[in-house]
Amino acid sequence: MLDSRELYQQIILDHNRNPRNFRAIPAPSGHAEGNNPLCGDAVSIDVTLSDHVITDVAFQGAGCAISRASASLMTETIKGKTRQEALDLFDGFRDLVTGAAEMSDPGPLAVFASLRDFPARVKCATLAWHTLRAAIEGTTETITTE
């Protein structure tokens, strides 16, 4: 039987090897670029909103397993959410991985909770989320975790 740490590791590896929503959206409502210079992660996020609801979200880029898995799980989690719900999830996820607070129902995002003990890895996990927020808010400059 798998313990939770092994299960979480398998989920992260699966999303790294088989990322969901890894593609570009031809005409997104929002687009942003993100970069983690310390780790070398780079991500671009495309988002399509219709009546303040995220109808599609996708990412592209290269990075470590944590970065890719986080972007993949993020896209699965926020699709169908309102703009505000996605921004609230960003806050909850950031609090979860930094240890600032617990998410009331992290669902599959719980796999990242142990990162709070590894501050350098927190930047890898939050890069896609910061970039998503920039895409939703229309920020044009490249997002960085530094």
Secondary structure in CASP SS format (residue, H / E / C, confidence):
PFRMAT SS
TARGET T0000
AUTHOR 0000-0000-0000
METHOD secondary structure of the structure
MODEL  1
M C 1.00
L C 1.00
D C 1.00
S H 1.00
R H 1.00
E H 1.00
L H 1.00
Y H 1.00
Q H 1.00
Q H 1.00
I H 1.00
I H 1.00
L H 1.00
D H 1.00
H H 1.00
N H 1.00
R H 1.00
N C 1.00
P C 1.00
R C 1.00
N C 1.00
F E 1.00
R C 1.00
A C 1.00
I C 1.00
P C 1.00
A C 1.00
P C 1.00
S C 1.00
G E 1.00
H E 1.00
A E 1.00
E E 1.00
G E 1.00
N E 1.00
N E 1.00
P C 1.00
L C 1.00
C C 1.00
G C 1.00
D E 1.00
A E 1.00
V E 1.00
S E 1.00
I E 1.00
D E 1.00
V E 1.00
T E 1.00
L E 1.00
S E 1.00
D C 1.00
H C 1.00
V E 1.00
I E 1.00
T E 1.00
D E 1.00
V E 1.00
A E 1.00
F E 1.00
Q E 1.00
G E 1.00
A E 1.00
G C 1.00
C C 1.00
A H 1.00
I H 1.00
S H 1.00
R H 1.00
A H 1.00
S H 1.00
A H 1.00
S H 1.00
L H 1.00
M H 1.00
T H 1.00
E H 1.00
T H 1.00
I H 1.00
K C 1.00
G C 1.00
K C 1.00
T E 1.00
R H 1.00
Q H 1.00
E H 1.00
A H 1.00
L H 1.00
D H 1.00
L H 1.00
F H 1.00
D H 1.00
G H 1.00
F H 1.00
R H 1.00
D H 1.00
L H 1.00
V H 1.00
T H 1.00
G C 1.00
A C 1.00
A C 1.00
E C 1.00
M C 1.00
S C 1.00
D C 1.00
P C 1.00
G H 1.00
P H 1.00
L H 1.00
A H 1.00
V H 1.00
F H 1.00
A H 1.00
S H 1.00
L H 1.00
R H 1.00
D H 1.00
F C 1.00
P H 1.00
A H 1.00
R H 1.00
V H 1.00
K H 1.00
C H 1.00
A H 1.00
T H 1.00
L H 1.00
A H 1.00
W H 1.00
H H 1.00
T H 1.00
L H 1.00
R H 1.00
A H 1.00
A H 1.00
I H 1.00
E H 1.00
G C 1.00
T C 1.00
T C 1.00
E C 1.00
T C 1.00
I E 1.00
T E 1.00
T C 1.00
E C 1.00
END
